Structure formats: structure tokens, C-alpha cells
Amino acid sequence: MKLRLLHTPAEMEQAQQLQRLVWPGSETDVIPVHVLLTFAHNGGLVLGAYEAERLIGLSVGFPGLQPNGQPKHCSHELGVDPAWRNSGIGFALKREQRRLALAQGLNLITWTYDPLLSRNAHLNLGRLGAVCNSYLRELYGEMRDGLNAGLPSDRFQVDWWIAEARVEQRLQRSARPERVLPADIPGLYPPPAPEAAPLPPENLPALGQPRLLIYIPSDFLALKQIDLGLALAWRLFSRALFEQAFHQGYLAADFFFDPHTRLSAYLLEKRPAPVPQPRTAVPVPPPSGGEFWR
């Protein structure tokens, strides 16, 4: 299995087909070939994972600016062929994206994701070491693809400070860590019942402890298929909770999924978001030769 940067129109056609497979149902949401080529030829990173000549994973990003005017890499899209999910391809693509961004002299990669998708949260915060203190309501307006249709397109914007030692340590793990919920950190409310359609708390709880666990449904997409109204209730409850937490100075610093209890939870910590000094002499990890590893 190989990782490589995509450059040609034929490769971008493959990228389009993979997008249709990952996000079915809305042709207007597929990034056109000419836009992908423009990214690739102007400092962007269009990165593919291949099994033989079949594209099975895709990462798309481009240069951007932080609010203070400093450069960053804006990671727009990460998708894996459904037949290859849970095999570590997304992790491998992000690791290679980081290596390439460091080689460009960058120390920050940002992207957005649905905060109620536990699989994405586990990768982004739990495995990669990204953090978040930014909740964006209705970021993309009404979405029509099969994964997002029917609910407000609220998103976390995560910050991945790729030159931090903490991130480097996370990426050195050769296997998926078992993310058992820490027993010494209190939950803000009782964990959801393990049934397929758990109810959110009726009232917004008050924050107070410096470290808290915030529970979410373990399979939000399945919940959405069972009961769209209940999925909306979780969206509105979690929106109010995270907005309150970030306003009060909390940071979403980690994510845990306990495979034994099937519970999923964010770790919130009351501390400022990390803002490292500009990268000066941080070594760029050597290329892996394009070989994929799990």
C-alpha cells in the first residue's frame, strides 16, 4: 500500500470518484478536477492512499492564514473508501500530511468535523493530538449528501499544532491505543444509556471542575437513521454545551472511546489553547518512502 501526492488530471478523476463513494448523494459537493489541480499546483497537498492502482484514501488541503496573519495548512477533506474504513488509512494520511506541512515550514494544520461523530473525534483528538475551542454553527449551510442531510451543519474547528512534542508522541504509537475512560475525571452528566437511541440530558448542566468528561452517542450516524428528531436534540444540546464551555475557557483536549462499555466522551480542560512559538529548528520527520503502515 502506497501514499503519494496527486498531480495529474487522471489522478484527480480518481479523487472525484472516491469523493462520490465516501459522500454519496450530492454531486455539487464533489471538488472538481480543475480545483484539485489548482490546489496541487499552488502549494496545496492532494494526497492519496493506493492499493495497487486503486485510490482508497484521500486528503485534500491548501495554504491558509491564521487570524494573526501567520500561515497554516487548511485541511479541507479526508475520506476513506468504505470498504477500507477502520484500517488506519486516515491516520496514515494525516501523518504524511503533517510531514509535508512541516517541510513547508508550517506549524499548524486546521480542519473541521462534526463533533458528534465519535470515530472522527477519536482520530482527530485521541490519536492525532489536535485540540479545539471553536464551535461553528451551520458552517456549510444546508448539506444534501447522504452523511449530513437533515441536520444543522455545526462543526468543531480543530487546531493541530504539528511541531509540538505532544503530537509527535501521539504519532509514534504503532497501534491504536485502548482509550478507556479515565476513572479519576468526573462526567458532567450520567453517561447515555447503551441502547441504540440514547436521550440527551434534559437541562444544560453547569460547568465547574477544571477537567470534565462530556459524553456523546457512540454511533451518531446510526442514531440519525433511527430517529432524526432525537439526533437533532443531541445536536442542539451539544451545541449549547460546547459553546458555553468554550466561552468559559475550556478546551476540548482529548477523546476517549471505551470498547468495553461502548461509551464515548470528550475531555474538557480549563486552560488556554496552545499557541507555540513559530517553528524554528524542529526536525522534519523523514519520509517513509511512501509505504503505508497500520
C-alpha positions, 0 to 999 in steps of 0.5 A: 500500500502506497501514499503519494501526492496527486498531480495529474488530471487522471489522478484527480478523476480518481479523487472525484470518484472516491469523493462520490463513494465516501459522500454519496448523494450530492454531486455539487459537493464533489471538488472538481478536477480543475480545483484539485489541480489548482490546489496541487499546483499552488502549494496545496497537498492532494494526497492519496492512499493506493492499493495497487492502482486503486485510490482508497484514501484521500486528503485534500488541503491548501495554504491558509492564514491564521487570524494573526496573519501567520500561515497554516495548512487548511485541511479541507477533506479526508475520506476513506473508501468504505470498504477500507474504513477502520484500517488506519488509512486516515491516520496514515494520511494525516501523518504524511500530511503533517510531514509535508506541512512541516517541510513547508515550514508550517506549524499548524494544520486546521480542519473541521468535523462534526463533533458528534461523530465519535470515530472522527473525534477519536482520530482527530483528538485521541490519536492525532493530538489536535485540540479545539475551542471553536464551535461553528454553527451551520458552517456549510449551510444546508448539506444534501449528501447522504452523511449530513442531510437533515441536520444543522451543519455545526462543526468543531474547528480543530487546531493541530499544532504539528511541531509540538512534542505532544503530537509527535508522541501521539504519532509514534504509537504503532497501534491504536491505543485502548482509550478507556475512560479515565476513572479519576475525571468526573462526567458532567452528566450520567453517561447515555444509556447503551441502547441504540437511541440514547436521550440527551440530558434534559437541562444544560448542566453547569460547568465547574471542575477544571477537567470534565468528561462530556459524553456523546452517542457512540454511533451518531450516524446510526442514531440519525437513521433511527430517529432524526428528531432525537439526533437533532436534540443531541445536536442542539444540546451539544451545541449549547454545551460546547459553546458555553464551555468554550466561552468559559475557557475550556478546551476540548483536549482529548477523546476517549472511546471505551470498547468495553462499555461502548461509551464515548466522551470528550475531555474538557480542560480549563486552560488556554489553547496552545499557541507555540512559538513559530517553528524554528529548528524542529526536525522534519520527520523523514519520509517513509518512502511512501509505504503505508503502515497500520 
